[in-house]
Amino acid sequence: MDHKKRTAVQKIAIGGLMLEAAGWAGLALAYLIRMSEGTMTDIMLMALMAGNGIAFGLLAWGMIRGKKPWWILSIIWVGINLALTFTDQFGAADWAALGVNGGLLTLLIVGGYKPRNKPD
């Protein structure tokens, strides 16, 4: 989809997905550097963070392509991440995640899906 055919809200939502991807990849890298013992739990947490970063990156790529399944998957994935914010201790990082995920979910829903215009 041509970037000129997207609404401002859709462009911001795609940027938010890219921000999430970079954030999770950065957290995985920081956790890898900080990890001293390397227990199985530490390795699994780092892999989950990296996987979440990859998932957000794929969702951003799919949204750039402009296909409806990617938009639906983005809403589901951000919703899951929003729900998981409340599953453990709740601190400053969780408030930030709540704000980013809540805002991104709102943008995805409000921005809606705009189909690609096919040439005649």
Salt bridges, closest charged atoms under 4 A:
ASP2 OD1 - HIS3 ND1 3.43
